[in-house]
Amino acid sequence: MAVPNDPADLPPALEARGVGHRFGARVALADVSLTVPRGCFVALIGPNGAGKTTFFAVLTRLYESRAGYVRVFGHDLRQKPSAALAEMGVVFQSRTLDQDLTVRQNLGYHAALHGLPARAARGRIEELLERVGLAGRLDDKVRTLSGGQARRVEIARALVHRPRLLLLDEPTVGLDLESRAGIASAVRALVRDEELSALWATHLFDEVQPSDAVFVLHGGRIVAEGEAGEIAARTGGSLEAAFRELTAIEAEGDPG
């Protein structure tokens, strides 16, 4: 007999099935399916141009999927967009903070958009800035922050309204190795401590740990999925070596 509210019986944080998208005659996504279980960090890995940003645009309804469906904690994105989007916090590849506002003002504006009462918003903002290591920069203008610090602010902003799914599209692009490692570590800690689910899109193989669930995207298609260590073991080498082999095989088999 199933246990009531057994997590295994609940819908996953994110379920995408058969997602497709075109730009005119060009296929950007073809039959993309992936799942982000509750409370898990999942990596979507692929080179620039693989379709990662297009997929994120579909997930956030910037683009309308031409095929398939997306569900967020069971809410169908097309049928119940408000409920689905309310569960998401998003860090886009492009920087989106207002450089002339303070950290507090940037996060406060986001909180107001989501209808958070001012007192609750202040407490939440302070809590999140503490979590990402920037408690002392609340009243500093964003333009005074380093690239890595600004990214941490964007992650905090994405979580102000307490979403349960965090989407991050190339969140470390343009940052140095130390900053990249620090941001990845901070997100993993948030997933662990706040019971978040996260989908982390990247082209950088060193941001993926062997135990991570991984979906490999190439040419708008998922060409492999599984634990990163298992995928790497298929070639007896690294995840990057496995990726190169997978994409070479895919290219050979592509009739186009």
Secondary structure, 3 states (H helix, E strand, C coil): CCCCCCHHHCCCCEEEEEEEEEECCEEEEEEEEEEECCCCEEEEECCCCCCHHHHHHHHCCCCCCCEEEEEECCEECCCCHHHHHHCEEEECCCCCCCCCCEHHHHHHHHHHHCCCCHHHHHHHHHHHHHHCCCHHHCCCEHHHCCHHHHHHHHHHHHHCCCCCEEEEECCCCCCCHHHHHHHHHHHHHHHHHCCCEEEEEECCHHHCCCCCEEEEEECCEEEEEEEHHHHHHCCCCCHHHHHHHHHHHHHHHCCC
